[in-house]
Structures are given as C-alpha cells and as structure tokens.
Amino acid sequence: MEKTNPTTLDFPAFSLTRLLSTTFQPRGGERICILIDLDEPSRIRDFSFLNDPSLTVQHQAYNVFYRGLQDGTLQELGLKDGDIFAYKITGGSNLDLPDQAWDPLGNQVSLEKDVYPVYDLILCVSTFSATAPLTAFAKQYNFRGATLHGLNDIIINSGLSVDYNEVSAKAEKFRLELTRSDKVEIDFDFCGRKHTLTLLCNGQEAQKSHGLCLGTDPDVANLPAGEVYFVPESAEGEFPMRYADGTIGLMHVSDGRIRRAVLVRGNQSTIDEHNRKIESDPVTGEIGELGFGTQILPVSGRDIQDEKILGTLHVATGRSDHLGGSLTPDKFASRGNATHDDILFSPTKTPEINVPQVRAYRNGIELVVIENYQPSRHILEVMDIQAA
C-alpha cells in the first residue's frame, strides 16, 4: 500500500526509453522530433543557446531528450530522425504557436508544412505550456505528442520517472468517485475570512490526464501527468487568488466568470490591471477547468508537477478547447489573451490560503474530497493509499 509521504518513496532512475515506450508504445519506423521555445529561435543554430545558462528548460530539452534520443532511445524503440526545432517563445500559457521555426543548421522551416504533417511523435519542451495549440494541431495533422514545460531536475527524477500505467490506474479510481458530479464546492480560508466557490458540473463525465497517449488516434499528453478534471458549465461565489507579485485579490464569480477582483493584500495596481483585462476581454475570466492532483510526488516549485500532487487542486481561467470545452482563441477580443491559466492551491504555492474542505455532490450524496490540503479518508481508501 502506497503512503502519502513522497520523501519515503524511491523513484526509479529516469529513462527516456521507458517514458516514451510507456506513454506512446511507438510503432517501428515512426518519426519523432522535439520543439523548444527561444526568444531568438535562430539561436538553435549550432546549438548556440546552450551558451546561455539561464535557459534551463531548453538545456533539459537538449541534454535529456535530444541527446537521449541520439544516444540509444531511437535505436531501442525503432524510431527515426530525432530532430529538434525552435520557435519564438509565445509569452503566455497555451497561446497559439507561431508557424516559423529554425533547425540546428540555421534553416527556417514551417511547422505547419515541414513538421506537423511529417512527424508521428512530437515532444514540446518549452517555457510556456503549449498543450492547447499542439492538441489542435495534432487533430488537424494526425500526430501524437507530449508537452513538457518548465522542466527541472526534480520533475525529471520523479514525475517523469514513474510508471504511467500505475498513474493511470490510480487516476481512474479517483475519477470514478467524482464522475457525473452535479457540483463541487470549495471552501477557502484567508485571514480568518471564509469564502466558497461553487462549480456546476451538471452530471458531466470527469476526465483524467494520465500520461498515456496510445493507439493511432491523434492526441497530446501533458507530462508529468496525474490529475482528474472537469470543464465546469458555470460557477458562482468567491475565491482568493495569489498573483505572481504576491498580491492577494478576492475574485467575485458569477455565471461562470470572474467579474471583478478586489484587493485584499498587496498592490492595487495589480488588481486594477486584472480588472481592466476582464472588462476589455470578458472571456479571460471564464472558469475553464477544475482539477485535482492524483499522484504522490515531491514539490518541484513548478506548477506543472505540483498541481498533480494528491491533495492539491487548481482552477483555471481562459481557453478550454483542449480539455473538451468550447472556449477557443477566436472568442477572445484579442488572440494574445487566449491563454489557459491554472490557479494552483497547495500548501507550498498558497500557504496563506487554506482550503478547509472540498465537497462533490452527485445525486444528492455528498463526498468530501479534500480537507486542509489532504485527501479525505474515503479518497485514500479508494486509491489504496495509507496516510503517512
């Protein structure tokens, strides 16, 4: 029986061959490539970007993935090519990708002509998440892929080293407990004041991100994986949100969208800027996801892994088409606003904001999911996990 304390777990050594084999079960002869993002994508020529030590994610893309493919994984899995391309950094989570890219020889290529239709497997190792646009392109050009943004050593040696067949099985147990929920209520406690956000699911099937992208159908996995999520049909209530500069605002939500933010602590200018964005482009405030972590992992300092930790939850605003929602980039007043932004609540990301309880309701029956950033006893029992 697994325990909830990740410090007691021994993760196997990372293996690119094992990760790709488990995630994709590649067929012999499939072509694979890597995409990275750079402020100046032409710096991929002769890999000159490696001279910049600040580009830590891109260094991981080269050292772990590109070199890993060349140094044995291609041969072991019967894959071909193992090429790498760089595109200009988008500047936001899940914004549309540019078409222009460059290769290590300095050649300019078109992603839509020279990459998406050509490669069977595409790995995007980037600063900003590209899951939404790459998922749309996968469906258009019939490839499979994975997005891995914000990588660091902790993620590689834990979240990418696990057995995704086991991750999938655990996530499925969690999913079955939540699926077809009518609504989910989240209680927040900040500075002694309590607030509740209610998300209406109206009996929809819960979905899971589980790290498996098998078969022949176009699909994109977001790695590291391990979450269960809904695309809420509406939302009502209030919740505190921590901005990047540490400002805390209270979000007022009605009819599925954040309507305004009110300063609780920090900089009024941060709140004013958010309110201006909501007023000028209202769909930027739309609640597009409710997600729950399902894995026992160490904290990495990067949301892409930390939101997958059991006991955490995240609410996302904006674009939702890659999750089965209807909010696509063309519905924003500006395509530059068409981001999908996860708002993570966890004891390390938001220590000043507690989540006393999360409750799901299905057919009039209440299920406690989380209490004080810990999975409920029922969830632990269902997932066959022993509390530490």
Residue pairs with C-beta under 8 A, 6 or more apart in sequence:
1 384
1 385
1 386
2 9
2 296
2 384
2 385
2 386
3 9
3 296
3 385
3 386
3 387
3 388
4 296
4 310
4 311
4 374
4 375
4 380
4 385
4 386
4 387
4 388
5 296
5 388
6 158
6 296
6 297
6 298
6 309
7 298
8 388
9 296
11 157
11 158
11 161
11 162
12 18
12 161
12 162
13 157
13 161
14 64
14 156
14 157
14 160
14 161
15 161
16 64
16 65
16 68
16 69
16 73
17 72
17 73
17 76
17 77
19 160
19 161
19 164
19 223
20 26
20 32
20 73
20 77
20 79
20 121
21 77
22 163
22 164
22 165
22 211
22 212
23 146
23 164
23 211
23 212
23 213
23 221
23 223
24 121
24 144
24 146
24 213
24 214
25 214
26 32
26 77
26 78
26 79
26 120
26 121
27 78
28 78
29 78
29 79
29 80
30 78
30 79
30 80
30 120
30 121
31 79
31 80
31 81
31 118
31 119
31 120
31 121
32 69
32 74
32 79
32 80
32 81
32 82
32 119
32 120
32 121
32 122
32 123
33 81
33 82
33 83
33 84
33 85
33 115
33 119
33 121
33 122
33 123
34 61
34 65
34 66
34 69
34 82
34 83
34 84
34 85
34 122
34 123
34 124
34 125
35 84
35 85
35 86
35 87
35 101
35 111
35 115
35 122
35 123
35 124
35 125
35 126
35 130
36 44
36 57
36 58
36 61
36 62
36 84
36 85
36 86
36 87
36 124
36 125
36 126
37 58
37 86
37 87
37 88
37 89
37 90
37 126
37 127
37 128
37 130
38 44
38 49
38 55
38 58
38 86
38 87
38 88
38 89
39 88
39 89
40 88
41 86
41 87
41 88
41 100
41 101
41 102
42 86
42 102
42 106
43 49
43 52
43 86
44 84
44 85
44 86
44 102
44 103
44 104
45 102
45 104
45 105
45 106
46 104
46 106
47 62
47 104
49 55
49 58
49 86
50 58
50 59
50 62
53 59
56 152
57 125
57 126
57 127
57 149
57 150
57 151
57 152
58 125
58 127
60 125
60 151
60 152
60 156
61 84
61 125
61 151
62 84
64 151
64 156
65 123
65 125
66 82
66 84
69 79
69 82
70 82
73 79
73 82
74 80
74 81
74 82
79 121
81 119
83 103
83 119
84 103
84 104
85 101
85 102
85 103
85 109
85 111
85 115
86 101
86 102
87 97
87 98
87 100
87 101
87 102
87 111
88 98
88 100
89 126
89 127
89 128
90 96
90 97
90 98
90 128
90 130
91 128
92 128
92 336
92 339
93 128
93 129
93 339
93 340
93 341
93 342
94 128
94 129
94 130
94 131
94 132
94 133
94 318
94 319
94 322
94 338
94 339
94 340
95 128
95 133
95 335
95 336
95 338
95 339
96 133
96 329
96 335
96 338
97 111
97 130
97 133
97 134
97 137
98 111
99 110
99 111
99 112
100 108
100 109
100 110
100 111
101 108
101 109
101 110
101 111
101 115
102 108
102 109
103 109
109 115
111 137
112 137
112 141
115 122
116 122
116 137
116 140
116 141
116 143
117 141
119 143
120 143
120 144
121 143
121 144
121 145
122 134
122 138
122 143
122 144
122 145
122 146
123 145
123 146
123 148
124 130
124 134
124 145
124 146
124 147
124 148
124 149
125 148
125 149
125 151
126 147
126 148
126 149
127 149
127 150
128 149
129 147
129 149
129 222
129 304
129 340
130 147
130 149
131 147
131 220
131 222
131 322
131 340
132 319
132 321
132 322
132 340
134 145
134 147
134 220
135 219
135 220
135 321
135 322
136 321
136 322
137 143
138 144
138 145
138 218
138 219
138 220
139 218
141 218
142 218
143 218
144 213
144 218
144 219
144 220
145 213
145 219
145 220
145 221
146 213
146 220
146 221
146 222
146 223
147 220
147 221
147 222
147 223
148 160
148 223
148 224
148 304
149 304
150 302
150 303
150 304
151 160
151 302
152 300
152 301
152 302
154 298
154 299
154 300
154 301
154 305
155 224
155 300
155 302
155 304
155 305
158 224
158 297
158 298
158 300
158 305
159 223
159 224
159 226
159 295
159 297
159 300
159 305
159 308
160 223
160 224
162 224
162 295
162 297
164 210
164 211
164 212
164 225
165 212
167 210
167 211
167 225
167 226
167 294
167 295
168 208
168 210
168 211
168 212
170 226
170 294
170 295
170 383
171 208
171 209
171 210
171 225
171 226
171 227
171 228
171 294
172 208
172 210
173 382
173 383
173 384
174 208
174 228
174 292
174 294
174 379
174 382
174 383
175 206
175 207
175 208
175 228
177 360
177 367
177 369
177 378
177 379
177 382
178 184
178 206
178 228
178 230
178 292
178 360
178 367
178 369
179 205
179 206
180 201
180 203
180 204
180 205
180 206
180 362
181 201
181 203
181 204
181 206
181 230
181 360
181 361
181 362
181 367
182 200
182 201
182 202
182 203
182 361
182 362
182 363
183 198
183 199
183 200
183 201
183 202
183 360
183 361
184 198
184 199
184 201
184 230
184 232
184 290
184 358
184 359
184 360
184 361
184 369
185 196
185 197
185 198
185 199
185 358
185 359
185 361
186 196
186 197
186 198
186 199
186 239
186 313
186 315
186 355
186 358
187 194
187 195
187 196
187 355
187 356
187 357
187 358
188 194
188 195
188 196
188 197
188 238
188 239
188 240
188 345
188 353
188 354
188 355
188 356
189 353
189 354
189 355
189 356
190 240
190 248
190 264
190 352
190 353
190 354
191 264
191 265
191 352
194 356
195 237
195 238
195 239
195 240
195 250
196 237
196 238
197 235
197 236
197 237
197 238
197 239
197 253
197 315
198 235
198 236
198 237
199 230
199 232
199 234
199 235
199 287
199 290
199 315
200 232
200 233
200 234
200 235
200 236
201 230
201 232
201 233
201 290
202 233
203 362
204 230
204 231
204 233
206 228
206 229
206 230
207 228
207 229
207 230
207 231
207 323
207 324
208 227
208 228
208 229
208 294
209 221
209 222
209 225
209 226
209 227
209 229
209 291
210 225
210 226
211 221
211 223
211 224
211 225
211 226
212 221
213 219
213 220
213 221
220 322
222 304
224 295
224 297
224 304
224 305
224 308
225 308
226 293
226 294
226 295
226 297
226 308
227 291
227 292
227 293
227 294
227 307
227 308
228 291
228 292
228 294
229 289
229 290
229 291
229 292
229 323
230 289
230 290
230 291
231 288
231 289
231 320
231 323
231 324
231 325
232 256
232 287
232 288
232 289
232 290
233 256
234 255
234 256
235 253
235 256
235 257
235 287
236 253
236 254
236 255
237 253
238 250
238 251
238 252
238 253
239 250
239 251
239 253
239 315
240 248
240 249
240 250
240 251
240 264
240 353
241 248
241 249
241 250
241 251
241 261
241 343
242 248
242 349
242 350
242 352
242 353
243 249
243 266
243 270
243 274
245 266
245 267
245 270
246 266
247 263
247 265
247 266
247 267
247 270
247 271
248 264
248 265
248 266
248 352
248 353
249 261
249 262
249 263
249 264
249 266
249 270
249 271
249 274
250 261
250 262
250 264
251 258
251 260
251 261
252 258
252 259
252 260
252 261
252 262
253 259
253 287
256 286
256 287
257 278
257 282
257 283
257 285
257 286
257 287
258 278
258 285
258 286
258 287
258 317
259 278
259 285
260 275
260 278
261 271
261 274
261 275
261 278
262 271
263 271
277 284
277 337
278 284
278 285
280 333
281 332
281 333
281 334
281 337
283 318
283 327
283 331
283 332
283 333
284 317
284 318
284 332
284 337
284 339
285 317
286 317
286 318
286 320
286 327
287 315
287 316
287 317
288 316
288 317
288 318
288 319
288 320
288 323
288 325
288 327
288 340
289 314
289 315
289 316
289 320
289 323
289 325
289 340
289 342
290 313
290 314
290 315
290 316
291 307
291 313
291 314
291 315
291 316
291 342
292 312
292 313
292 358
292 369
292 370
293 306
293 307
293 308
293 309
293 310
293 311
293 312
293 313
294 308
294 310
294 383
295 308
295 309
295 310
296 309
296 310
296 385
297 305
297 308
297 309
299 305
299 306
299 309
299 346
299 348
300 306
301 348
303 314
303 342
303 344
303 349
306 312
306 344
306 346
306 348
306 349
307 314
307 342
307 344
307 346
309 346
310 375
310 383
310 385
311 346
311 370
311 373
311 374
311 375
312 344
312 345
312 346
312 349
312 373
313 344
313 345
313 355
313 358
313 370
314 342
314 343
314 344
314 345
315 342
315 343
315 345
316 340
316 341
316 342
316 343
317 340
317 341
317 343
318 327
318 337
318 338
318 339
318 340
318 341
319 325
319 327
319 328
319 329
319 332
319 338
319 339
319 340
320 326
320 327
320 340
321 327
321 328
322 340
328 338
329 335
329 338
332 338
344 350
345 353
345 355
345 373
346 373
347 373
354 372
354 373
355 370
355 372
355 373
356 371
356 372
357 368
357 370
357 371
357 372
358 368
358 369
358 370
358 371
359 366
359 367
359 368
359 369
360 366
360 367
360 369
361 367
367 376
367 378
368 376
368 378
369 375
369 376
369 379
370 376
370 379
374 387
375 383
375 385
377 387
380 386
380 387
